[in-house]
Amino acid sequence: MAREGGRDAPNPFIDHLGLEIVEATQGVCRARLPVGGHLFNRYRVAHGGALFTMVDGTMSEALLSLLGAGDDCRTIENKINYVRPVGGGAVTCEARVLHCGRTTAVVEATIMQHDKVVAVAQGSYAVQRDG
């Protein structure tokens, strides 16, 4: 069964979270996520899964900014360290491509709130080149 999608397809989960890509160019991406009650866990702080989704989406967009129009990427593995809890308000994420090879890439990301690091992550991605 063929999969629909690709880099220009809608991303309903990212849209549902409210993740906004602010800028993505030359292997760097900056994103913003408003954190409110719908993203809280039972302890009234941002659910780790929301922050994890933020870093994965931001890292993917950083990588895509280096690839050609017909190229794409898929997550192989991601690791995140949560440094401090996130209450309400917005968080920002900056992702930077550390290595982009022919078939794989490594990307890092940092999430900040009020000038404090709240999480750091690193991921590896499969690079799919068109032709």
N, C-alpha and C positions, 0 to 999 in steps of 0.2 A: 504494500500500500504506500503510495507516494505521500510525502508530507508537504503540506502547504506552509508557507512561511518565508523565511529569508530576512535579510537585514531591514527591508523596508516594510515588512508586514506589521500590522498593529500588535501591540504588546499589552493585552488587557490587564495582566497582573500588575505590571509596572504602573499602568495608568490608575488602577484601583488604589494602589498605595499612595499615589500623589507625587511620585518621583519626577522631578523636573531636571532635565539636562540643560544646564546653563551654557556650557561651552564644551566642544569636543574638537580639538585640532592638534595635529602634529604629535600624536601619542599621549596627549594629556586630556583628561576630561574633568570638568567640575559639575557637580550636581547638588541639588537642594531637596530636602525632604521635610515637609511640615509634620511634626509629631504631635498628635492629639490623641484623644481617648480611643479612637478606633484602632490605633497601633499599640496601645498599652497591653501589658500582661496583667496578671492578677495583683502584682505589686505596684501598679500604677506608674510604671516606667516603660519605655519603648521595648517591645518584644524583640529579642535577638534576631528572630527570623526577618523582621522588617529591615533591620540594619544590615543583615547578611544579604538580603535582596538588593539593598542599595549599593553595596560594594560590588556585587556581581554585575549589576546593570551598568554601573559607572566604569568598572574595569573593561567590560565588553565594548562600551562606546569609545573608550580611549584607544583600544586596539583597532576597532573599526575605522577610526580616523586616520590610520596608517595604511589601510588596505584599499585595494582598487574597488571600483563600483560593483563588479560581479563577485568579489570575494566575500567570505563570511567567516565567523568563528563560533566555536562551541566550547563551553566550559569543560575542562578535564577534571580539575580539582581546585578547591578554594580552602583557605584556612583563615580564620579570623580570631583576633584576641580582643575581648571586650575589656576596656580599661576602666570605665566608670559608667554608671547608669545615666540614662537620658530621660529627663522629665519632659514636660511640654515645651513647645517651641521648635524652631527649625534646627536641623543639623545640615552640615555641608560635607561633601565628600570630594576629595581630589584623588584621581587615579593617574598613574604614570606607567607607561610601558617600559619595562627594563630590558626586554629582549624580544625581538620579533624575527623569527627564522622562517624558513620555507614552509614548515608544517606545524610548528608550535611557537607559543609566545608565553612570556612571564610578565605579569602585571602586579603592581602594588597599589594599595589605596589607604587613605587615612580619613576617618570621619571626625569632624570637629563640632563642638558646640561652645559658643562663648569663648573662643580662643583656647579651648582645652581639648586635648585628644580624648575621644571616647571609644574609639576602636581603630585597630590597624589590621590590614589583611594582605594576603598575597595569593595569587591564583595562577594556574597554568591553563592554557587554551589551545585547542586544536585550530589551526589555520586552514581554511579551505579556499584554495585559489581557483579562480575561474580560468581554466586553460593554462 
